[in-house]
Amino acid sequence: MKQRLKRLRPLKGLVGIIFLLIVAFFYAMFQGGFVSWFLFYLLVPLSIYSLFLFFYPLSKLDVNRTIDTRNVYSGGKFAATVHIRRNNHFPLMYVKFEEKVSPTLANITSWKRMIFWGMKKEFTWTYEMDHIPRGEHVLEGLTIQVSDLFGWVKKDAFIPNPKTILVFPNVTEMVYVPIETRYDQGAAVSRIQTMKDTSMATGLRSYQPGDRVSWIHWKSFARTQTLKTKEFEDRQSQDLFVLMDRTPADSFEEIVDLTASILQAIVRHQASSAFLSLGEHRFFIPSVQSESQLQQALYHLTKVQPDLTKSIEQVILHDGALAQATSLLYVTSNLTYEWIDSVQKTASNLRVCTCFVVKQKDEKLLKEEQVMHQFAASRGVRVHTITKDRFAQAFMEVTRS
């Protein structure tokens, strides 16, 4: 019944105009005089325009959208340009444009515009969305609503033009320092990655194509006119295992930003890490080392929500991937005694365990949290409370402890 009434609602204006013309005509016929006929002839062109507007095909408008912002980050600005074209010069008075968006953008109101179109065939509209939240959002299409001069006839049409936009987490450029490093004089370690430590030159060798310019020993070249390359000591840097807690928390967005920053810093410095995100659905990447693997992790972090309903200590207790970890980096908003017990039972080969507890900028540690952090330190877990303004120095704080 409601749908039927909704379909008949546009006819309300049409019926009202016809009724108004009939009343004005009979009033002029029976009343006579200049004033009554003047009112009737004044209503005639307005009514005819409203009748034409009622039958005007809005759905035949051609709508194209261009995304002006290449990469959108959480809390940033998004801009798009909408180009509308029609094939006639029928005068349009009050025209309202509205970009129909997914519910995730329902609180943003900067994608509406009202204009006096006139007789132009084309119109271009650029809009911006400020403080756009992280996630996967959909621009579904354009709703166009037109009205006559007095609002007697109103009609609207929805022109679908779906477009998905991804709003990535805010990534902070970090100074990356391996949490655990061993040199090749020591015993062999499993699950390690060999890298060159360019701060420790051990000798010279002949230049080979592909060697970096910074590795060339210019003093020997000046003496012998032969290119020589510095040899460096191989360094064995253990792969990290990054674990993210998706328990609902006020600082969850900061947790996502810190996790994304850590993974990017690791890949940018030619290291690698495993990545495990625990929530309603488990997400695991055995090795985040290449750009494609990093983009896969960032795509997950773009859409991820705080949806872990169980306690994380129960979830990790029998996790097979975590059981193989030897160097763990845990990102959470709340460290618990149960988690410490569970991770040490699960990861029997664990040598290094570092925990970043993410807090709001003005949030202070409770006394109970301080005691719990001391307990974690006694069990070999290094705990660092961190706020968003200190993300860039996160690894430096770990190495100084």
C-alpha positions in Angstrom: 0.0 0.0 0.0 2.8 2.4 0.9 4.6 1.7 -2.3 1.5 2.3 -4.3 1.0 5.7 -2.6 4.6 6.5 -3.3 4.1 5.9 -7.0 1.0 8.1 -7.1 2.7 11.0 -5.2 4.1 12.7 -8.3 0.5 12.8 -9.7 -0.5 15.0 -6.8 1.2 18.1 -8.3 -0.2 17.4 -11.7 -3.8 17.1 -10.4 -3.3 20.2 -8.3 -2.2 22.3 -11.3 -5.1 21.2 -13.4 -7.5 21.9 -10.5 -6.0 25.3 -10.0 -6.4 26.2 -13.7 -10.1 25.1 -13.7 -10.8 27.1 -10.5 -9.0 30.2 -12.0 -10.9 29.9 -15.2 -14.4 29.6 -13.6 -13.5 32.4 -11.2 -12.6 34.7 -14.2 -15.8 33.6 -16.1 -18.1 34.3 -13.2 -16.3 37.3 -11.7 -15.2 39.0 -14.8 -13.0 42.1 -14.8 -9.4 42.8 -15.5 -8.0 41.4 -12.2 -9.6 37.9 -12.4 -8.6 37.4 -16.1 -5.1 38.7 -15.4 -4.7 36.1 -12.6 -5.9 33.4 -15.0 -3.5 34.3 -17.8 -0.7 34.6 -15.3 -1.3 31.1 -14.2 -1.5 29.6 -17.7 2.3 29.9 -18.7 3.4 28.8 -15.2 1.0 25.8 -15.4 2.1 24.9 -18.9 5.7 24.9 -17.8 4.9 22.7 -14.8 3.1 20.3 -17.1 6.0 20.1 -19.5 8.4 19.6 -16.5 6.2 16.8 -15.3 6.8 14.9 -18.5 10.5 15.9 -18.9 12.7 12.7 -19.1 15.3 13.1 -16.3 16.5 9.6 -16.7 17.9 10.4 -20.1 20.6 12.7 -18.6 24.1 11.5 -19.3 26.2 11.5 -16.0 29.9 10.8 -15.8 32.1 11.0 -12.6 35.8 11.6 -12.4 37.8 10.9 -9.2 40.1 13.8 -8.5 41.9 12.3 -5.5 44.3 9.6 -6.4 44.9 8.0 -2.9 42.6 8.7 0.0 43.7 8.2 3.6 41.7 8.0 6.8 40.5 11.4 7.9 41.6 13.1 4.7 39.8 14.8 1.9 38.2 13.1 -1.1 37.2 15.1 -4.3 35.2 14.1 -7.4 33.9 15.9 -10.4 30.4 15.1 -11.9 29.7 16.0 -15.5 26.0 16.1 -16.5 24.9 16.5 -20.1 21.5 16.6 -21.8 20.4 16.9 -25.4 18.0 19.8 -25.3 17.7 23.4 -23.9 14.5 22.9 -21.9 14.8 25.5 -19.0 15.3 23.9 -15.6 14.9 26.1 -12.6 15.7 24.6 -9.2 17.8 21.5 -9.6 19.3 19.6 -6.7 22.1 17.1 -7.1 22.9 14.5 -4.5 25.6 11.8 -4.7 24.0 8.6 -3.3 26.6 6.9 -1.1 26.9 3.7 1.0 25.8 3.9 4.7 29.4 4.1 5.7 29.4 7.7 4.5 26.0 8.7 5.7 27.3 11.2 8.2 29.1 13.3 5.5 26.9 16.0 4.0 29.2 17.8 1.5 28.0 15.9 -1.5 24.8 17.9 -2.2 24.3 20.8 -4.4 21.4 23.0 -5.6 21.6 25.2 -8.6 19.5 27.3 -11.1 20.3 25.4 -14.3 18.6 27.5 -16.9 18.9 26.5 -20.5 22.5 25.2 -20.5 23.0 21.7 -21.9 26.0 20.8 -19.6 26.8 21.3 -16.0 30.0 20.3 -14.1 29.9 19.9 -10.4 32.9 19.3 -8.2 32.4 18.3 -4.6 34.7 17.3 -1.7 34.2 15.1 1.3 36.2 16.1 4.4 37.3 13.7 7.2 36.4 10.6 5.3 36.6 7.5 7.4 38.8 4.5 6.7 37.1 1.7 4.8 35.6 0.6 1.6 32.9 3.0 0.4 30.6 2.9 -2.6 29.4 5.9 -4.6 26.2 4.4 -6.0 25.1 7.1 -8.4 23.5 10.6 -8.7 20.0 11.6 -7.6 18.6 14.6 -9.5 15.6 16.5 -8.3 13.9 19.3 -10.2 11.1 21.7 -9.2 9.1 24.4 -10.9 9.0 28.0 -9.6 6.5 27.5 -6.8 7.2 23.8 -6.1 4.0 22.6 -7.6 5.7 19.8 -9.5 8.7 18.0 -8.1 10.3 15.0 -9.8 13.5 13.1 -9.2 15.5 10.4 -10.9 18.3 8.2 -9.8 21.1 7.6 -12.4 23.3 4.7 -11.3 27.0 5.1 -11.6 28.6 2.8 -9.0 32.2 3.5 -8.0 34.1 1.9 -5.1 36.7 4.0 -3.3 39.2 2.7 -0.8 40.3 4.9 2.1 43.6 3.6 3.4 44.8 3.8 7.0 47.2 6.7 7.8 50.7 5.4 7.4 53.5 7.0 9.3 57.1 6.9 7.9 59.1 5.0 10.5 62.8 4.6 11.2 63.0 0.8 11.0 65.5 -1.1 13.3 65.4 -4.9 13.5 64.2 -6.0 16.9 66.6 -9.0 17.0 69.8 -9.1 15.0 72.6 -11.7 14.8 75.8 -11.7 12.8 77.2 -14.6 10.9 79.8 -15.4 13.5 77.1 -16.9 15.7 75.1 -20.1 15.3 72.7 -20.5 12.4 69.1 -19.4 13.1 66.0 -20.7 11.5 63.4 -18.4 9.7 66.0 -15.6 9.1 66.7 -13.3 6.3 70.3 -12.4 5.3 71.0 -8.7 4.6 74.0 -6.6 4.1 75.0 -4.4 7.0 76.5 -1.4 5.2 78.0 0.1 8.4 80.5 -2.8 8.6 82.9 -3.1 5.6 85.2 -6.2 5.8 87.1 -5.9 2.5 87.2 -5.1 -1.2 86.4 -7.1 -4.3 86.1 -6.3 -8.0 83.1 -4.3 -9.2 80.2 -6.3 -10.5 77.2 -5.0 -12.6 74.3 -4.3 -10.2 76.5 -3.1 -7.3 75.3 0.1 -5.7 77.2 3.3 -6.4 77.4 3.9 -2.6 79.4 0.6 -2.2 82.2 1.7 -4.6 85.5 2.3 -2.9 86.5 5.6 -4.5 89.9 5.9 -2.8 91.2 2.7 -4.4 89.7 3.8 -7.8 91.7 7.0 -7.5 94.9 5.0 -7.0 94.4 2.2 -9.4 91.8 3.5 -11.9 89.9 0.2 -11.2 86.5 0.0 -9.7 86.4 -1.9 -6.4 83.3 -2.6 -4.3 83.2 -2.8 -0.5 82.4 -6.1 1.0 80.1 -6.1 4.0 79.4 -8.5 6.7 76.2 -10.5 6.2 73.7 -9.8 8.9 71.0 -12.3 9.9 67.8 -10.5 10.9 65.0 -12.6 12.1 61.6 -12.2 10.5 59.0 -10.6 12.7 55.6 -12.1 13.4 53.2 -9.1 13.6 50.0 -9.8 15.5 47.1 -7.4 15.5 44.3 -7.4 18.1 40.9 -6.5 16.7 39.1 -6.3 20.0 36.7 -3.3 20.1 38.5 -0.3 21.6 38.5 3.5 21.4 42.0 3.5 19.9 41.2 0.9 17.2 41.9 3.3 14.4 45.3 4.1 15.8 46.0 0.3 16.1 45.2 -0.1 12.4 47.4 2.9 11.5 50.3 1.6 13.6 50.1 -1.9 12.1 50.0 -0.5 8.6 53.0 1.7 9.4 55.0 -1.2 10.8 54.4 -3.5 7.8 55.3 -0.7 5.3 58.5 0.1 7.2 59.5 -3.6 7.2 59.0 -3.9 3.4 60.6 -0.6 2.6 63.8 -1.7 4.4 63.9 -5.0 2.5 63.0 -7.1 5.4 59.9 -9.4 5.8 57.4 -10.4 8.4 54.4 -12.7 8.9 51.1 -10.9 9.6 48.2 -12.3 11.6 45.0 -10.3 12.2 42.6 -11.9 14.7 38.9 -11.0 14.7 35.6 -12.5 13.6 37.5 -13.9 10.6 41.2 -14.8 10.8 43.5 -13.1 8.3 47.1 -14.4 7.8 49.9 -13.7 5.4 52.9 -16.0 5.9 55.4 -13.5 4.5 54.9 -9.7 3.8 58.1 -8.9 1.8 57.1 -7.6 -1.6 55.0 -4.6 -2.6 52.2 -6.9 -3.7 52.1 -8.7 -0.4 52.2 -5.3 1.4 49.2 -4.1 -0.7 47.3 -7.3 0.2 47.9 -6.5 3.9 46.9 -2.8 3.5 43.8 -3.8 1.6 42.8 -6.0 4.6 43.6 -3.1 7.0 41.5 -0.8 4.9 38.4 -2.9 5.4 39.0 -4.4 8.9 36.6 -3.7 11.7 36.9 -4.2 15.5 34.9 -7.4 15.4 36.7 -9.8 17.8 34.0 -10.9 20.2 35.9 -13.6 22.0 38.9 -13.0 24.3 42.1 -13.0 22.2 43.9 -15.3 24.6 41.4 -18.0 23.7 41.8 -17.4 20.0 45.6 -17.6 20.0 45.8 -20.7 22.3 45.9 -23.2 19.4 46.9 -21.0 16.5 49.3 -23.1 14.3 50.9 -20.1 12.6 51.7 -18.3 15.9 53.1 -21.5 17.3 56.1 -21.2 14.9 56.9 -17.6 15.8 60.3 -16.8 17.3 60.1 -13.0 17.3 56.6 -11.6 18.0 55.4 -8.0 17.7 51.9 -7.6 19.2 49.8 -4.5 18.6 46.9 -4.0 21.0 45.1 -1.5 23.2 44.9 -3.7 26.3 47.5 -6.2 27.5 46.2 -8.9 29.9 47.8 -11.5 32.1 45.9 -14.2 30.3 47.4 -13.2 26.9 50.9 -13.4 28.3 50.2 -16.9 29.6 48.5 -18.0 26.4 51.2 -16.7 24.0 54.0 -18.4 26.0 52.1 -21.7 25.9 51.4 -21.4 22.2 54.7 -20.1 20.8 57.1 -22.5 22.5 60.0 -21.2 20.3 59.5 -17.6 21.1 62.7 -15.7 21.9 61.6 -12.1 21.6 58.2 -10.7 22.4 57.4 -7.0 22.1 54.1 -5.4 22.7 52.8 -2.0 21.6 49.9 -0.8 23.7 48.2 1.9 21.8 46.6 4.7 23.8 45.0 8.0 23.1 47.2 11.1 23.3 46.0 12.3 26.8 45.2 8.9 28.2 47.2 7.9 31.2 48.1 4.4 32.4 46.1 3.2 35.3 47.9 1.8 38.3 46.7 -1.7 37.5 48.1 -1.4 34.0 51.5 -0.3 35.3 51.6 -3.4 37.6 50.6 -5.6 34.8 53.3 -4.2 32.5 55.9 -4.9 35.2 54.6 -8.5 35.4 55.0 -8.7 31.6 58.6 -7.5 31.8 59.3 -10.2 34.4 58.0 -12.8 31.9 60.3 -11.5 29.1 57.6 -9.4 27.3 58.8 -5.9 26.4 55.8 -3.5 26.7 55.8 -0.1 25.2 52.9 2.3 25.6 52.7 4.5 22.5 50.5 7.3 21.1 50.0 8.3 17.5 52.4 11.2 17.7 55.2 8.8 18.5 54.6 6.2 15.8 57.6 7.4 13.8 60.0 6.5 16.7 58.3 3.2 17.6 61.3 0.9 16.6 63.8 3.3 18.1 62.0 3.1 21.5 62.2 -0.7 21.3 65.9 -0.8 20.7 66.6 1.7 23.5 64.8 -0.4 26.1 
